[in-house]
Amino acid sequence: MEDAGGSLWLLLSGLNVPKPSQLVRFKDNQFTSYKLDEAVGAGASLVDREGNFWLATSTGLRRLRRKLITTLSTKDGLNNNEVYPLIQTANGEIFIGTVQGVNRYANGKITNPGLKYSAKFPFPLYMRGFWEDDRARLWLGFQGEGGFGRFEAPSSVKRIGKNDLPNGATDFAADRAGNIWIATG
């Protein structure tokens, strides 16, 4: 991933090799390596407005802040340690998707927004993707119950469309005409 400051971020991971993974930053022709405490598989990543690097992994959410890597887990409020999509919204909140729903990180705390899906699908959804549109609305991609919808404050998901996407939406994009394109997988 390349961040806004021109740094390239890489994860060197050997899941089949019993060595801890390394997060590597390449900037100004120099490599800087940050050792993780275990081998991890990674999903999404982002650099927030404060310059912290966030990495979604199968064993928790990793945050690199001022050369210190912190692992955030269920002990810190995550619904589940298996984290996949991440997004920082226009208002600065970070939404974290897990295999058991959504968490929000704001003001230094992880919270559960308590999203309500439907009576037919009362349990948390396996999150697959996030996207924020040009009107600052958060779109959610999830497995089951239609596959995608929009977050409606304070704690519900508005289902969009009539057709189900059984494997869920993983990516979203808008074209110049305002049409929303959805990838599944």
N, C-alpha and C positions, 0 to 999 in steps of 0.2 A: 504494500500500500504506500502511496505517496501522500504526505500531508501538505497542508497549505504552505508550510515553510520550506518545502523542497526536500525534506528528509524522506528516504526510502526505509520502510520498516519490513523486516523479514522475521519469520519464525523458523529457526533451525530445530527440527524435531525428529527424533528417532523413536517412534512408538514401539518399534520392534527391537530396539536396542536399549538396554537398561541405563540410559544416560539422561540426565536432566536436559530439558529443552533450553534453548537460548533465544532471547529476543534481541535482534540486531538492528541497529540504526546506522544508516549510511548517510552522512552529510558532510559537505565540504571535503570530499575525497578521503574521509576517515570513517572507519567502522568503530562503533561502540557496542559492546556486548553486555547484556544483562542476563545472568543465569537464573532460570526458574528452578524451583525446588523439586521438580519431577518432569517426566516426559508427558507432554500434553498434545492433544489434537485441538486445532483452533478453527473457529468459524469467523465471525465478523470482527472487525476492529474499527476504531475511530480515534481521532485526536480531538479532545474537547476544546472549548474556548479558552481554558486555562493552560492548555498545552500538555495535559495529561494524556498518556496513551492507554487506551482500553482494549483488552483482548478477550473475546468470548471463547471459553474453552469447555471441554467436556468435564472438567473438574472444578469449575468456578469461574468467576470473572476476575481477570488480572488487571491491575491498574499500576502503571509506572508513573510515579510522581516524584520529581526531584531525585532521580537515580535510585529510588526505593520502590521495589515491586511488592504490592499488597495483593493478597488473594481474598476476594469477597465471596462468601458462600452462604449457605442456609443459616449459619450462625449469625450472619449479618443482616438477614432478612430476605434473602433470595427464596423464591418458591421452590427452586431445585438447583442443584449445582451444574446441571447440564445446560449451558447457555449457548444460544445461536445468534439471533439477530440483535443488533444494537442500533440506536439512532439517537442523536442529540437534536432536539426540536428547536424551533426558532426562539422559544422562550428560555432555552438553556437546560431544560430537563433532559435526562438520559433515560430512554425506555430500554428495558432489558427483556428479551424474550427467552423463556426457558421451555422445557418440555412439559411444564405444568402451569403455563400462563405467562403473565406480564408483571414486571416490577418497574417501579419508577425510582430514579435516583435524583434527588433534589436537596439542596441545602445540607449536603453531607450525609444524607440518610437514604437507605433503601426502604421503600414502602410497597405495599401491595395495593393497587388501586381498586381491588375487589371487583373486577369486571364481571358483569352479568351477561351471559350469552343467550340462553333461552331455556325454557322449561324442558324441552326435549334433550338439551345438551347442557346439563347443569354443572358438569365438572370442568376444571380448567383445560384450556386448549394448548396443544403442542404448537408453539409459535414458530413460524418459518420465515417471516419477513416483515419489515416495517418500511413505510415511506411517508413523507410529509409533503402535501401538495402546496401549491402557491397561495392557498388561503389558510395555511398553517393547520390543516386538518391531518390528523394522524391516521394512516391506513394500516391495517393489520392483516398479515397473511398467516393462516393457521391450518392445521390438518383437521378435517372434519367440519360438520355443520356449515357447509357452503364454501369454506375455504378462504374467504376474505370479507372484510367489513371495515367500518370506520369507527374509531374511538369517539364516543360521545360523552362529554363530561357530565356528571362526575365519574360514572362507573359502568357504562354500558357500551355494547358494540352494536352498531347499526348494520344489519345485513344489507348488502348491495347486490342487486341482480336476482334473477330467478333460477339460474343454473348453479349446480354444485360443482366445485372443483375438489374432488375427493382427496387429492394429495396436497391441496393448499396452494396459496400464492406464495412465491418466494421473492419476486422482484416486481417493482412497479415503475412506470415511467409515463410521462405525458408528452404528447407531440405538440407541435406549434398550434394545431387547431383545438387543443384542449382535450383531446381524446386520451383516456387512460388505458395504457397497455399493461397487461398482467402476465407474468411468466409463472408457470407451474412446474412442478418437478417431483 
